[in-house]
Amino acid sequence: MTIAERPVRELFDLSDRVVLLTGASGYLGSAFSRALAEAGATVVCGSRDRQRANDAAAALELHCGGAHHGVQLDHIDESSVERGFQETLDVAGRVDILINNGNEPVGNDWTDVNAEQFNRQLANATGYFLLARLVRDDAVRREAAANVVMIGSMYGIVGSYPAAYDGVCNASPVGYHTLKGGVIHMTRHLAVYWANDRVRVNCLSPGAFPNPESVPDGLVDRLIPRCPMKRMGVNHELKGALIYLASDASSYMTGQNLVVDGGWTAW
């Protein structure tokens, strides 16, 4: 099979692609949505709250141009996943790229999280899988290629630093670590099963990208010494990595986990 060489600008161009992005109204999701729109994609903004989804799409149209859409989609609810996907097909016709980013958090740490809370957090992974399978099945039906990008975390790779959280806030939730580790390995599993279907599956794992509006006082000062670059990430610093994974620039890449963490996991 011969693959024709294409110029770099064309490789990163998403102007003919429809992208379904979940968690589009969050801190990372808002940067992801801007990146995708700036690369030319039609972005379908998914959120558990319909108004937030619509607002995210309207913001893209205002600042980036193009036509974008909002859909209500909750990873925790299987019926909501199915409805949100069908609504995406109704408004955009297809899904070429899925960014599984939405996450319903659980703040309880290992000291007091109960079974129901823990299982609910892990249900985010179930939602990621169900939505990815819907995208894969529809692409196969259309005899088209598709691309899935899971959002993991450095905390799916390494353990936490208890001293960084002690006296500042709850420990980093054990359910979150379990979830993100599972998402990273699910990426590998689906990639090898779906490669022959022309469906690529990769994962983007951010390091410490705290939301300035919600990070507990004092936590950043505790975390900075743990990072070789001696600073936290800013959400827009993930835009390039996301577009690489979402575009044809990564056409020979599947089953991989791309870590953007300021060197955190290097030591």
Phi and psi restraints in degrees (value plus and minus 20) as a CYANA .aco file:
   2 THR   PHI    -118.5   -78.5
   2 THR   PSI     108.4   148.4
   3 ILE   PHI    -126.5   -86.5
   3 ILE   PSI      98.7   138.7
   4 ALA   PHI     -90.3   -50.3
   4 ALA   PSI     120.0   160.0
   5 GLU   PHI     -92.2   -52.2
   5 GLU   PSI     118.9   158.9
   6 ARG   PHI    -146.1  -106.1
   6 ARG   PSI     129.6   169.6
   7 PRO   PHI     -87.3   -47.3
   7 PRO   PSI     133.2   173.2
   8 VAL   PHI     -77.2   -37.2
   8 VAL   PSI     -64.0   -24.0
   9 ARG   PHI     -79.3   -39.3
   9 ARG   PSI     -55.7   -15.7
  10 GLU   PHI     -91.5   -51.5
  10 GLU   PSI     -55.5   -15.5
  11 LEU   PHI     -81.4   -41.4
  11 LEU   PSI     -56.1   -16.1
  12 PHE   PHI    -112.8   -72.8
  12 PHE   PSI     -19.7    20.3
  13 ASP   PHI    -100.2   -60.2
  13 ASP   PSI     106.1   146.1
  14 LEU   PHI    -132.9   -92.9
  14 LEU   PSI       2.3    42.3
  15 SER   PHI     -86.9   -46.9
  15 SER   PSI     -36.1     3.9
  16 ASP   PHI    -129.8   -89.8
  16 ASP   PSI      -0.6    39.4
  17 ARG   PHI    -134.6   -94.6
  17 ARG   PSI     126.7   166.7
  18 VAL   PHI    -126.6   -86.6
  18 VAL   PSI     106.1   146.1
  19 VAL   PHI    -137.4   -97.4
  19 VAL   PSI     108.3   148.3
  20 LEU   PHI    -118.6   -78.6
  20 LEU   PSI      97.0   137.0
  21 LEU   PHI    -135.8   -95.8
  21 LEU   PSI      98.2   138.2
  22 THR   PHI    -111.1   -71.1
  22 THR   PSI     137.2   177.2
  23 GLY   PHI      43.5    83.5
  23 GLY   PSI      14.6    54.6
  24 ALA   PHI     -90.8   -50.8
  24 ALA   PSI     -38.2     1.8
  25 SER   PHI    -115.9   -75.9
  25 SER   PSI     -21.6    18.4
  26 GLY   PHI    -101.3   -61.3
  26 GLY   PSI    -196.3  -156.3
  27 TYR   PHI     -83.6   -43.6
  27 TYR   PSI     -71.0   -31.0
  28 LEU   PHI     -94.9   -54.9
  28 LEU   PSI     -60.3   -20.3
  29 GLY   PHI     -79.5   -39.5
  29 GLY   PSI     -56.6   -16.6
  30 SER   PHI     -85.5   -45.5
  30 SER   PSI     -58.5   -18.5
  31 ALA   PHI     -88.8   -48.8
  31 ALA   PSI     -60.1   -20.1
  32 PHE   PHI     -80.3   -40.3
  32 PHE   PSI     -64.6   -24.6
  33 SER   PHI     -83.9   -43.9
  33 SER   PSI     -59.8   -19.8
  34 ARG   PHI     -84.3   -44.3
  34 ARG   PSI     -62.7   -22.7
  35 ALA   PHI     -79.3   -39.3
  35 ALA   PSI     -66.5   -26.5
  36 LEU   PHI     -84.3   -44.3
  36 LEU   PSI     -63.1   -23.1
  37 ALA   PHI     -86.4   -46.4
  37 ALA   PSI     -60.6   -20.6
  38 GLU   PHI     -84.7   -44.7
  38 GLU   PSI     -48.3    -8.3
  39 ALA   PHI    -101.8   -61.8
  39 ALA   PSI     -22.0    18.0
  40 GLY   PHI      83.3   123.3
  40 GLY   PSI     -20.4    19.6
  41 ALA   PHI     -93.8   -53.8
  41 ALA   PSI     134.7   174.7
  42 THR   PHI    -105.9   -65.9
  42 THR   PSI      99.8   139.8
  43 VAL   PHI    -125.9   -85.9
  43 VAL   PSI     106.3   146.3
  44 VAL   PHI    -120.6   -80.6
  44 VAL   PSI      93.3   133.3
  45 CYS   PHI    -110.4   -70.4
  45 CYS   PSI      93.0   133.0
  46 GLY   PHI    -116.8   -76.8
  46 GLY   PSI     121.0   161.0
  47 SER   PHI    -174.2  -134.2
  47 SER   PSI     134.6   174.6
  48 ARG   PHI     -85.2   -45.2
  48 ARG   PSI     -46.2    -6.2
  49 ASP   PHI    -126.3   -86.3
  49 ASP   PSI     100.1   140.1
  50 ARG   PHI     -80.7   -40.7
  50 ARG   PSI     -60.7   -20.7
  51 GLN   PHI     -84.3   -44.3
  51 GLN   PSI     -59.8   -19.8
  52 ARG   PHI     -85.4   -45.4
  52 ARG   PSI     -56.6   -16.6
  53 ALA   PHI     -83.1   -43.1
  53 ALA   PSI     -66.3   -26.3
  54 ASN   PHI     -85.1   -45.1
  54 ASN   PSI     -59.6   -19.6
  55 ASP   PHI     -84.5   -44.5
  55 ASP   PSI     -58.9   -18.9
  56 ALA   PHI     -83.7   -43.7
  56 ALA   PSI     -62.4   -22.4
  57 ALA   PHI     -85.9   -45.9
  57 ALA   PSI     -60.9   -20.9
  58 ALA   PHI     -84.3   -44.3
  58 ALA   PSI     -58.1   -18.1
  59 ALA   PHI     -83.5   -43.5
  59 ALA   PSI     -58.9   -18.9
  60 LEU   PHI     -84.1   -44.1
  60 LEU   PSI     -64.5   -24.5
  61 GLU   PHI     -82.2   -42.2
  61 GLU   PSI     -56.5   -16.5
  62 LEU   PHI     -90.3   -50.3
  62 LEU   PSI     -64.6   -24.6
  63 HIS   PHI    -115.9   -75.9
  63 HIS   PSI     -44.1    -4.1
  64 CYS   PHI    -138.3   -98.3
  64 CYS   PSI     -33.7     6.3
  65 GLY   PHI      59.0    99.0
  65 GLY   PSI    -199.4  -159.4
  66 GLY   PHI      62.7   102.7
  66 GLY   PSI     156.0   196.0
  67 ALA   PHI    -128.6   -88.6
  67 ALA   PSI     103.9   143.9
  68 HIS   PHI    -150.7  -110.7
  68 HIS   PSI     144.1   184.1
  69 HIS   PHI    -156.2  -116.2
  69 HIS   PSI     134.4   174.4
  70 GLY   PHI    -135.3   -95.3
  70 GLY   PSI     117.2   157.2
  71 VAL   PHI    -154.6  -114.6
  71 VAL   PSI     129.5   169.5
  72 GLN   PHI    -108.3   -68.3
  72 GLN   PSI     105.5   145.5
  73 LEU   PHI    -173.9  -133.9
  73 LEU   PSI     103.5   143.5
  74 ASP   PHI    -138.3   -98.3
  74 ASP   PSI      94.2   134.2
  75 HIS   PHI     -78.3   -38.3
  75 HIS   PSI     -47.1    -7.1
  76 ILE   PHI     -93.0   -53.0
  76 ILE   PSI     -42.0    -2.0
  77 ASP   PHI    -131.9   -91.9
  77 ASP   PSI      91.2   131.2
  78 GLU   PHI     -78.1   -38.1
  78 GLU   PSI     -61.5   -21.5
  79 SER   PHI     -86.0   -46.0
  79 SER   PSI     -54.8   -14.8
  80 SER   PHI     -87.6   -47.6
  80 SER   PSI     -58.6   -18.6
  81 VAL   PHI     -79.3   -39.3
  81 VAL   PSI     -66.1   -26.1
  82 GLU   PHI     -86.3   -46.3
  82 GLU   PSI     -63.2   -23.2
  83 ARG   PHI     -85.9   -45.9
  83 ARG   PSI     -62.8   -22.8
  84 GLY   PHI     -83.4   -43.4
  84 GLY   PSI     -58.4   -18.4
  85 PHE   PHI     -87.4   -47.4
  85 PHE   PSI     -64.0   -24.0
  86 GLN   PHI     -83.6   -43.6
  86 GLN   PSI     -58.8   -18.8
  87 GLU   PHI     -84.5   -44.5
  87 GLU   PSI     -56.6   -16.6
  88 THR   PHI     -81.0   -41.0
  88 THR   PSI     -64.6   -24.6
  89 LEU   PHI     -82.7   -42.7
  89 LEU   PSI     -57.5   -17.5
  90 ASP   PHI     -85.0   -45.0
  90 ASP   PSI     -59.7   -19.7
  91 VAL   PHI    -112.2   -72.2
  91 VAL   PSI     -45.5    -5.5
  92 ALA   PHI    -141.2  -101.2
  92 ALA   PSI     -32.0     8.0
  93 GLY   PHI      71.2   111.2
  93 GLY   PSI     -51.1   -11.1
  94 ARG   PHI    -188.1  -148.1
  94 ARG   PSI     152.3   192.3
  95 VAL   PHI    -149.1  -109.1
  95 VAL   PSI      96.1   136.1
  96 ASP   PHI    -109.1   -69.1
  96 ASP   PSI     -54.1   -14.1
  97 ILE   PHI    -157.0  -117.0
  97 ILE   PSI     112.8   152.8
  98 LEU   PHI    -135.0   -95.0
  98 LEU   PSI     109.7   149.7
  99 ILE   PHI    -131.6   -91.6
  99 ILE   PSI      85.7   125.7
 100 ASN   PHI    -104.9   -64.9
 100 ASN   PSI      72.4   112.4
 101 ASN   PHI    -137.5   -97.5
 101 ASN   PSI     -47.9    -7.9
 102 GLY   PHI     -79.3   -39.3
 102 GLY   PSI     127.5   167.5
 103 ASN   PHI    -177.0  -137.0
 103 ASN   PSI     104.7   144.7
 104 GLU   PHI    -110.9   -70.9
 104 GLU   PSI      91.5   131.5
 105 PRO   PHI     -99.9   -59.9
 105 PRO   PSI     138.8   178.8
 106 VAL   PHI    -148.0  -108.0
 106 VAL   PSI     100.0   140.0
 107 GLY   PHI    -100.0   -60.0
 107 GLY   PSI     -37.9     2.1
 108 ASN   PHI     -86.9   -46.9
 108 ASN   PSI     116.9   156.9
 109 ASP   PHI    -115.8   -75.8
 109 ASP   PSI    -190.0  -150.0
 110 TRP   PHI     -83.3   -43.3
 110 TRP   PSI     -38.8     1.2
 111 THR   PHI     -95.6   -55.6
 111 THR   PSI     -47.7    -7.7
 112 ASP   PHI    -160.3  -120.3
 112 ASP   PSI     -18.0    22.0
 113 VAL   PHI     -86.3   -46.3
 113 VAL   PSI     117.3   157.3
 114 ASN   PHI    -121.2   -81.2
 114 ASN   PSI     153.8   193.8
 115 ALA   PHI     -81.8   -41.8
 115 ALA   PSI     -61.4   -21.4
 116 GLU   PHI     -82.5   -42.5
 116 GLU   PSI     -64.4   -24.4
 117 GLN   PHI     -84.8   -44.8
 117 GLN   PSI     -63.0   -23.0
 118 PHE   PHI     -81.9   -41.9
 118 PHE   PSI     -67.4   -27.4
 119 ASN   PHI     -84.0   -44.0
 119 ASN   PSI     -55.7   -15.7
 120 ARG   PHI     -85.1   -45.1
 120 ARG   PSI     -59.7   -19.7
 121 GLN   PHI     -83.0   -43.0
 121 GLN   PSI     -64.1   -24.1
 122 LEU   PHI     -86.2   -46.2
 122 LEU   PSI     -42.6    -2.6
 123 ALA   PHI     -83.4   -43.4
 123 ALA   PSI     -39.1     0.9
 124 ASN   PHI     -79.1   -39.1
 124 ASN   PSI     -58.1   -18.1
 125 ALA   PHI     -85.8   -45.8
 125 ALA   PSI     -58.3   -18.3
 126 THR   PHI     -79.8   -39.8
 126 THR   PSI     -64.0   -24.0
 127 GLY   PHI     -82.5   -42.5
 127 GLY   PSI     -60.8   -20.8
 128 TYR   PHI     -77.5   -37.5
 128 TYR   PSI     -66.5   -26.5
 129 PHE   PHI     -84.8   -44.8
 129 PHE   PSI     -68.0   -28.0
 130 LEU   PHI     -80.2   -40.2
 130 LEU   PSI     -61.5   -21.5
 131 LEU   PHI     -89.9   -49.9
 131 LEU   PSI     -60.8   -20.8
 132 ALA   PHI     -81.8   -41.8
 132 ALA   PSI     -59.6   -19.6
 133 ARG   PHI     -86.1   -46.1
 133 ARG   PSI     -58.0   -18.0
 134 LEU   PHI     -80.9   -40.9
 134 LEU   PSI     -62.0   -22.0
 135 VAL   PHI     -84.8   -44.8
 135 VAL   PSI     -65.3   -25.3
 136 ARG   PHI     -80.7   -40.7
 136 ARG   PSI     -68.1   -28.1
 137 ASP   PHI     -83.0   -43.0
 137 ASP   PSI     -59.5   -19.5
 138 ASP   PHI     -88.2   -48.2
 138 ASP   PSI     -59.2   -19.2
 139 ALA   PHI     -83.8   -43.8
 139 ALA   PSI     -62.4   -22.4
 140 VAL   PHI     -82.9   -42.9
 140 VAL   PSI     -61.0   -21.0
 141 ARG   PHI     -80.7   -40.7
 141 ARG   PSI     -57.9   -17.9
 142 ARG   PHI    -105.3   -65.3
 142 ARG   PSI     -23.2    16.8
 143 GLU   PHI      36.4    76.4
 143 GLU   PSI      26.0    66.0
 144 ALA   PHI    -145.1  -105.1
 144 ALA   PSI     141.2   181.2
 145 ALA   PHI    -102.9   -62.9
 145 ALA   PSI     138.8   178.8
 146 ALA   PHI    -168.6  -128.6
 146 ALA   PSI     146.7   186.7
 147 ASN   PHI    -162.6  -122.6
 147 ASN   PSI     108.5   148.5
 148 VAL   PHI    -138.1   -98.1
 148 VAL   PSI     110.0   150.0
 149 VAL   PHI    -139.8   -99.8
 149 VAL   PSI      95.7   135.7
 150 MET   PHI    -107.3   -67.3
 150 MET   PSI     127.7   167.7
 151 ILE   PHI    -124.8   -84.8
 151 ILE   PSI      92.9   132.9
 152 GLY   PHI    -118.9   -78.9
 152 GLY   PSI    -159.6  -119.6
 153 SER   PHI    -190.4  -150.4
 153 SER   PSI     133.2   173.2
 154 MET   PHI     -80.4   -40.4
 154 MET   PSI     -45.8    -5.8
 155 TYR   PHI     -97.4   -57.4
 155 TYR   PSI     -16.5    23.5
 156 GLY   PHI    -112.7   -72.7
 156 GLY   PSI     -22.3    17.7
 157 ILE   PHI    -136.6   -96.6
 157 ILE   PSI     -63.8   -23.8
 158 VAL   PHI    -141.4  -101.4
 158 VAL   PSI     140.5   180.5
 159 GLY   PHI     -95.5   -55.5
 159 GLY   PSI     154.2   194.2
 160 SER   PHI    -105.7   -65.7
 160 SER   PSI     156.1   196.1
 161 TYR   PHI    -133.2   -93.2
 161 TYR   PSI      78.4   118.4
 162 PRO   PHI     -73.8   -33.8
 162 PRO   PSI     -58.4   -18.4
 163 ALA   PHI     -85.8   -45.8
 163 ALA   PSI     -45.0    -5.0
 164 ALA   PHI     -90.1   -50.1
 164 ALA   PSI     -47.9    -7.9
 165 TYR   PHI    -119.8   -79.8
 165 TYR   PSI     -42.4    -2.4
 166 ASP   PHI     -78.0   -38.0
 166 ASP   PSI     102.8   142.8
 167 GLY   PHI      61.0   101.0
 167 GLY   PSI     -23.7    16.3
 168 VAL   PHI    -128.0   -88.0
 168 VAL   PSI     -65.6   -25.6
 169 CYS   PHI    -184.2  -144.2
 169 CYS   PSI    -199.3  -159.3
 170 ASN   PHI     -78.8   -38.8
 170 ASN   PSI     136.5   176.5
 171 ALA   PHI     -82.0   -42.0
 171 ALA   PSI     137.5   177.5
 172 SER   PHI     -78.0   -38.0
 172 SER   PSI     106.4   146.4
 173 PRO   PHI     -81.7   -41.7
 173 PRO   PSI     110.8   150.8
 174 VAL   PHI     -82.2   -42.2
 174 VAL   PSI     -53.7   -13.7
 175 GLY   PHI     -83.8   -43.8
 175 GLY   PSI     -55.9   -15.9
 176 TYR   PHI     -86.7   -46.7
 176 TYR   PSI     -65.4   -25.4
 177 HIS   PHI     -80.1   -40.1
 177 HIS   PSI     -63.4   -23.4
 178 THR   PHI     -84.0   -44.0
 178 THR   PSI     -63.4   -23.4
 179 LEU   PHI     -79.0   -39.0
 179 LEU   PSI     -71.5   -31.5
 180 LYS   PHI     -90.4   -50.4
 180 LYS   PSI     -54.9   -14.9
 181 GLY   PHI     -81.9   -41.9
 181 GLY   PSI     -59.3   -19.3
 182 GLY   PHI     -87.2   -47.2
 182 GLY   PSI     -58.7   -18.7
 183 VAL   PHI     -82.9   -42.9
 183 VAL   PSI     -61.5   -21.5
 184 ILE   PHI     -82.3   -42.3
 184 ILE   PSI     -63.2   -23.2
 185 HIS   PHI     -95.5   -55.5
 185 HIS   PSI     -52.1   -12.1
 186 MET   PHI     -80.2   -40.2
 186 MET   PSI     -55.9   -15.9
 187 THR   PHI     -76.1   -36.1
 187 THR   PSI     -68.2   -28.2
 188 ARG   PHI     -82.6   -42.6
 188 ARG   PSI     -64.1   -24.1
 189 HIS   PHI     -82.4   -42.4
 189 HIS   PSI     -70.1   -30.1
 190 LEU   PHI     -87.1   -47.1
 190 LEU   PSI     -55.0   -15.0
 191 ALA   PHI     -79.2   -39.2
 191 ALA   PSI     -63.1   -23.1
 192 VAL   PHI     -95.1   -55.1
 192 VAL   PSI     -47.8    -7.8
 193 TYR   PHI     -99.2   -59.2
 193 TYR   PSI     -49.9    -9.9
 194 TRP   PHI    -123.1   -83.1
 194 TRP   PSI     -21.5    18.5
 195 ALA   PHI     -79.0   -39.0
 195 ALA   PSI     -61.2   -21.2
 196 ASN   PHI     -89.3   -49.3
 196 ASN   PSI     -34.2     5.8
 197 ASP   PHI    -109.5   -69.5
 197 ASP   PSI     -16.9    23.1
 198 ARG   PHI      44.1    84.1
 198 ARG   PSI      15.6    55.6
 199 VAL   PHI    -137.1   -97.1
 199 VAL   PSI      92.9   132.9
 200 ARG   PHI    -110.0   -70.0
 200 ARG   PSI     126.8   166.8
 201 VAL   PHI    -156.3  -116.3
 201 VAL   PSI      97.3   137.3
 202 ASN   PHI    -152.2  -112.2
 202 ASN   PSI     151.3   191.3
 203 CYS   PHI    -151.0  -111.0
 203 CYS   PSI     120.6   160.6
 204 LEU   PHI    -133.0   -93.0
 204 LEU   PSI     100.4   140.4
 205 SER   PHI    -134.2   -94.2
 205 SER   PSI      84.7   124.7
 206 PRO   PHI     -95.1   -55.1
 206 PRO   PSI     132.9   172.9
 207 GLY   PHI    -105.2   -65.2
 207 GLY   PSI    -154.5  -114.5
 208 ALA   PHI    -103.8   -63.8
 208 ALA   PSI      86.8   126.8
 209 PHE   PHI    -146.7  -106.7
 209 PHE   PSI      47.7    87.7
 210 PRO   PHI     -87.9   -47.9
 210 PRO   PSI     120.6   160.6
 211 ASN   PHI     -94.3   -54.3
 211 ASN   PSI      97.8   137.8
 212 PRO   PHI     -77.0   -37.0
 212 PRO   PSI     -44.8    -4.8
 213 GLU   PHI    -102.9   -62.9
 213 GLU   PSI     -32.4     7.6
 214 SER   PHI    -155.2  -115.2
 214 SER   PSI     -24.1    15.9
 215 VAL   PHI     -88.8   -48.8
 215 VAL   PSI     114.5   154.5
 216 PRO   PHI     -80.8   -40.8
 216 PRO   PSI     123.5   163.5
 217 ASP   PHI     -77.8   -37.8
 217 ASP   PSI     111.5   151.5
 218 GLY   PHI      72.0   112.0
 218 GLY   PSI     -36.8     3.2
 219 LEU   PHI     -88.9   -48.9
 219 LEU   PSI     -62.9   -22.9
 220 VAL   PHI     -78.4   -38.4
 220 VAL   PSI     -63.0   -23.0
 221 ASP   PHI     -81.6   -41.6
 221 ASP   PSI     -51.0   -11.0
 222 ARG   PHI     -95.8   -55.8
 222 ARG   PSI     -53.5   -13.5
 223 LEU   PHI    -101.9   -61.9
 223 LEU   PSI     -54.3   -14.3
 224 ILE   PHI     -72.7   -32.7
 224 ILE   PSI     -64.7   -24.7
 225 PRO   PHI     -82.8   -42.8
 225 PRO   PSI     -38.6     1.4
 226 ARG   PHI    -101.2   -61.2
 226 ARG   PSI     -29.8    10.2
 227 CYS   PHI    -126.7   -86.7
 227 CYS   PSI     107.5   147.5
 228 PRO   PHI     -75.4   -35.4
 228 PRO   PSI     -54.0   -14.0
 229 MET   PHI    -101.4   -61.4
 229 MET   PSI     -24.6    15.4
 230 LYS   PHI      37.6    77.6
 230 LYS   PSI      18.1    58.1
 231 ARG   PHI    -182.2  -142.2
 231 ARG   PSI     145.2   185.2
 232 MET   PHI    -109.1   -69.1
 232 MET   PSI     138.9   178.9
 233 GLY   PHI     -99.6   -59.6
 233 GLY   PSI     135.3   175.3
 234 VAL   PHI    -130.6   -90.6
 234 VAL   PSI     121.2   161.2
 235 ASN   PHI     -72.9   -32.9
 235 ASN   PSI     -56.5   -16.5
 236 HIS   PHI     -89.9   -49.9
 236 HIS   PSI     -31.8     8.2
 237 GLU   PHI     -95.8   -55.8
 237 GLU   PSI     -23.2    16.8
 238 LEU   PHI    -115.5   -75.5
 238 LEU   PSI     -28.4    11.6
 239 LYS   PHI     -81.1   -41.1
 239 LYS   PSI     -65.4   -25.4
 240 GLY   PHI     -83.8   -43.8
 240 GLY   PSI     -63.6   -23.6
 241 ALA   PHI     -83.6   -43.6
 241 ALA   PSI     -60.3   -20.3
 242 LEU   PHI     -83.4   -43.4
 242 LEU   PSI     -66.5   -26.5
 243 ILE   PHI     -84.7   -44.7
 243 ILE   PSI     -55.6   -15.6
 244 TYR   PHI     -78.4   -38.4
 244 TYR   PSI     -68.8   -28.8
 245 LEU   PHI     -89.3   -49.3
 245 LEU   PSI     -55.4   -15.4
 246 ALA   PHI     -97.8   -57.8
 246 ALA   PSI     -40.5    -0.5
 247 SER   PHI    -123.2   -83.2
 247 SER   PSI     158.4   198.4
 248 ASP   PHI     -93.1   -53.1
 248 ASP   PSI     -25.0    15.0
 249 ALA   PHI     -82.2   -42.2
 249 ALA   PSI     -43.9    -3.9
 250 SER   PHI    -129.9   -89.9
 250 SER   PSI      13.8    53.8
 251 SER   PHI     -81.7   -41.7
 251 SER   PSI     -43.5    -3.5
 252 TYR   PHI    -127.0   -87.0
 252 TYR   PSI      11.7    51.7
 253 MET   PHI    -147.1  -107.1
 253 MET   PSI     103.4   143.4
 254 THR   PHI    -173.4  -133.4
 254 THR   PSI     130.7   170.7
 255 GLY   PHI      56.3    96.3
 255 GLY   PSI      -2.5    37.5
 256 GLN   PHI    -131.3   -91.3
 256 GLN   PSI     138.9   178.9
 257 ASN   PHI    -139.7   -99.7
 257 ASN   PSI      91.3   131.3
 258 LEU   PHI    -113.3   -73.3
 258 LEU   PSI      99.0   139.0
 259 VAL   PHI    -122.9   -82.9
 259 VAL   PSI     107.0   147.0
 260 VAL   PHI    -144.0  -104.0
 260 VAL   PSI      76.1   116.1
 261 ASP   PHI    -161.4  -121.4
 261 ASP   PSI      -4.0    36.0
 262 GLY   PHI      44.4    84.4
 262 GLY   PSI      -1.8    38.2
 263 GLY   PHI      71.7   111.7
 263 GLY   PSI     -14.1    25.9
 264 TRP   PHI     -72.2   -32.2
 264 TRP   PSI     -67.4   -27.4
 265 THR   PHI    -105.9   -65.9
 265 THR   PSI     -15.1    24.9
 266 ALA   PHI     -99.8   -59.8
 266 ALA   PSI     -34.8     5.2
